[in-house]
Amino acid sequence: MKRRNFVKTTLVTTSAASLLNPLSVAAAPYQNAGSEFYELRIYTLKNGKQQKMVESYFQNAAIPALNRLGSKNIGVFTEYLPQGFTKLVTVIPFNSLDDYFKLPEKLAGDAAYQQAGADYLTAQATDPAYERIESSLLKSFAFMPKLEAPEKKPRIFELRRYESHNETAGKKKIEMFNEGGEIAIFKRVGLTPVFFGETLIGPMRPNLTYLLTFDNMEEHDQNWKTFGSDPEWKKISSMPEYANARIVSNITRTFLIPTAISQI
């Protein structure tokens, strides 16, 4: 085949594939080998009845269905010392973007899920299961491509979000965690990470979000202190290109405790 005809045929084939599956083409730049994706879902609740309904939905419907579809280690957390009524924070891992995008369709066809989740799925406007859901889609970091679930025992978690003033700064902070060596330092000093994710869709972008775990607040405080005095961390953080003032504009942290139904 002549080169001109080959190029023409390739372009036509690619265009046809784009029309047939536009999501797969749009997602291609994000589908690094070994990466996984996380939906960080935050439920705003107003009372214990709503909390019980959402937790029951995850326990009896969502978690079993997600596990059947290949999503493991579903996290379901309440706030530690909340201001007002607690929010419910959930973490749902996906092996690929395709798994994430096809989830609603698959759940719609899952009779067991529909039956088990009926109270939640058909709640009336006068008696809603929750007030609102805030949802973000995250892509795992190259140097921690998989969620690492800790041992199941009483523990606390710290959810941290680092916002940046532009996309370039946000990518630089991700580089600092990856190639810069910050993830390795975290693990060495006891800042035990569960996952790191770059927010692809969600509020307060550009940002990255990660989850750490500790046995208790005393260990939390001690391990952060160890991190702050670590020579390797001091060396990295003193580099001008990694200065917080240049690449991080706001840090938000939320302390969480796992519910009885949480798989993390």
C-alpha positions in Angstrom: 0.0 0.0 0.0 1.3 3.4 -0.9 2.1 5.7 2.0 -0.6 8.3 1.0 -3.3 5.6 1.0 -2.0 4.1 4.3 -2.2 7.5 6.0 -5.7 8.2 4.6 -6.9 4.8 5.7 -5.5 5.2 9.2 -7.1 8.6 9.6 -10.5 7.2 8.5 -10.2 4.3 10.9 -9.2 6.5 13.8 -12.1 8.9 13.1 -14.6 6.0 12.9 -13.3 4.7 16.3 -13.7 8.2 17.8 -17.3 8.3 16.6 -18.1 4.8 18.0 -16.4 5.4 21.4 -15.6 9.0 22.0 -15.0 8.4 25.7 -12.2 6.0 25.1 -10.4 8.4 22.8 -10.9 11.3 25.2 -9.6 9.2 28.1 -6.6 7.9 26.3 -4.0 10.5 27.6 -5.0 9.5 31.2 -4.9 5.7 30.8 -1.3 5.1 32.0 -0.3 1.5 32.4 -1.0 0.4 36.0 -3.0 3.5 37.0 -6.3 3.4 38.7 -9.0 5.9 39.4 -10.9 7.0 42.4 -14.3 8.6 42.9 -14.2 10.6 46.1 -17.9 11.1 47.0 -18.9 13.3 49.9 -22.5 13.1 51.2 -24.0 16.1 53.1 -26.4 14.8 55.7 -28.7 16.5 58.1 -29.5 13.8 60.7 -28.9 10.3 61.8 -31.8 8.9 59.8 -30.1 10.0 56.6 -26.7 8.7 57.7 -28.3 5.3 58.5 -29.9 5.2 55.1 -26.8 6.0 53.1 -24.7 3.6 55.2 -27.3 0.9 54.7 -27.2 1.6 50.9 -23.5 1.1 50.8 -23.5 -2.0 53.0 -26.3 -3.9 51.3 -26.3 -2.6 47.7 -23.4 -0.4 46.6 -20.4 -2.2 48.1 -21.6 -5.8 47.0 -22.3 -4.5 43.5 -19.1 -2.6 43.2 -17.1 -5.7 44.5 -18.9 -7.8 41.9 -17.8 -5.4 39.2 -14.1 -5.5 40.3 -13.9 -2.4 42.5 -12.4 -3.5 45.8 -11.5 -1.7 49.0 -14.4 0.7 49.2 -13.9 3.3 51.9 -16.8 4.7 53.9 -15.9 7.2 56.6 -17.5 9.7 59.0 -15.8 12.9 60.2 -13.6 12.8 63.3 -14.9 15.6 65.6 -17.2 17.2 62.9 -18.4 20.7 63.0 -22.2 20.2 62.8 -23.6 16.9 61.7 -21.1 14.6 60.1 -20.6 14.2 56.4 -20.1 10.8 54.9 -17.0 10.4 52.8 -16.6 7.5 50.4 -13.7 6.4 48.2 -14.5 4.1 45.3 -11.5 2.7 43.3 -11.8 1.8 39.6 -9.4 -0.2 37.5 -10.0 2.0 34.4 -11.9 5.1 33.3 -14.1 2.7 31.2 -15.2 1.0 34.5 -16.1 4.4 35.9 -18.1 5.6 33.0 -20.0 2.4 32.5 -20.9 2.1 36.2 -24.4 3.7 36.0 -25.4 1.4 33.1 -24.2 -1.7 34.9 -25.9 -0.8 38.2 -29.1 -0.1 36.3 -29.0 -3.6 35.0 -28.1 -5.2 38.3 -31.4 -6.6 39.8 -29.8 -7.5 43.2 -28.4 -4.0 43.5 -31.7 -2.3 42.6 -33.6 -4.4 45.1 -31.1 -4.0 47.9 -30.8 -0.2 47.4 -34.5 0.5 46.7 -35.0 2.7 49.8 -32.1 4.9 48.9 -32.7 4.9 45.2 -36.4 5.8 45.4 -36.4 8.1 48.5 -39.0 10.8 48.2 -38.4 14.5 48.0 -40.1 15.0 51.3 -37.8 12.5 53.0 -34.5 12.4 51.0 -31.7 10.0 51.7 -29.2 12.8 51.8 -29.0 16.6 51.1 -26.4 16.6 48.3 -23.4 14.7 46.9 -20.1 16.3 46.0 -18.1 14.0 43.7 -14.6 14.1 42.3 -12.8 11.8 39.9 -9.1 11.3 40.7 -6.2 9.6 38.8 -3.6 7.8 40.8 0.0 9.0 41.0 2.7 7.3 38.9 4.8 6.5 42.0 1.8 5.1 43.9 -0.4 3.7 41.2 -2.5 1.4 43.4 -4.5 2.0 46.6 -2.8 0.4 49.6 -5.4 -0.6 52.2 -4.1 -0.7 55.7 -4.7 -3.4 58.3 -8.3 -3.4 59.6 -8.1 -2.1 63.2 -9.2 1.0 65.0 -7.5 4.0 63.3 -7.9 7.5 62.0 -7.4 8.9 58.5 -6.4 12.3 57.3 -7.7 13.5 53.9 -5.6 16.3 52.5 -6.3 18.4 49.4 -3.6 20.7 47.9 -4.9 23.4 45.6 -2.7 25.3 43.1 -3.1 28.6 41.4 -2.7 27.1 37.9 -2.3 23.8 36.2 1.5 24.1 35.8 1.9 24.6 39.5 -0.4 21.7 40.2 1.7 19.4 38.0 4.9 20.6 39.7 3.5 19.6 43.1 2.6 16.1 41.7 6.2 15.9 40.4 7.5 16.7 43.9 5.6 13.8 45.3 6.7 11.4 42.4 10.1 12.2 41.0 11.0 14.5 43.8 10.8 11.7 46.3 8.1 13.0 48.7 6.0 9.8 48.6 9.1 7.7 49.5 9.8 10.0 52.5 6.1 9.8 53.6 6.4 6.0 53.8 9.7 6.1 55.5 8.7 8.4 58.4 5.3 6.8 59.0 3.0 9.1 57.1 1.3 6.0 55.7 -0.5 6.8 52.5 -3.6 5.0 51.3 -3.8 6.7 47.9 -2.7 9.8 46.0 -4.8 11.2 43.2 -4.8 14.1 40.8 -8.3 15.6 40.5 -9.5 15.3 36.9 -13.1 16.4 37.6 -14.3 18.1 40.7 -14.4 21.3 42.7 -11.4 23.5 43.5 -9.2 22.5 40.6 -6.4 22.3 40.0 -5.7 20.1 43.0 -4.4 16.8 44.2 -5.9 14.8 47.1 -4.4 12.1 49.2 -5.4 9.9 52.2 -3.1 9.0 55.1 -3.7 6.7 58.1 -2.6 6.6 61.7 -3.3 4.5 64.8 -4.3 7.6 66.7 -3.8 11.4 66.9 -0.6 11.0 69.0 1.0 9.0 66.2 -0.3 11.5 63.7 1.3 14.4 65.5 4.6 12.6 66.1 5.0 11.3 62.5 4.3 14.7 61.0 6.9 16.2 63.3 9.4 13.5 62.2 8.6 14.4 58.6 9.1 18.1 59.1 12.6 17.5 60.5 13.7 14.9 58.0 16.9 15.9 56.2 15.8 14.6 52.9 12.5 16.5 53.1 14.3 19.7 54.1 16.6 19.3 51.1 13.6 18.8 48.7 11.5 21.5 50.2 14.4 24.0 50.0 14.5 23.7 46.2 13.1 26.9 44.7 10.9 25.1 42.1 9.2 23.1 45.0 8.6 26.0 47.3 5.1 25.9 48.7 4.5 29.6 47.9 5.1 28.9 44.2 3.1 25.7 43.7 0.5 25.4 46.5 -2.2 28.1 47.2 -4.4 26.3 49.8 -4.3 23.1 51.9 -7.5 21.6 53.3 -7.5 18.6 55.7 -10.3 16.5 57.1 -9.9 13.9 59.8 -12.0 10.7 59.3 -12.8 7.5 61.0 -14.0 4.4 59.1 -17.5 3.1 59.6 -18.2 -0.5 60.5 -19.0 -1.2 56.8 -15.8 0.4 55.4 -13.4 -2.0 53.5 -10.6 0.5 54.3 
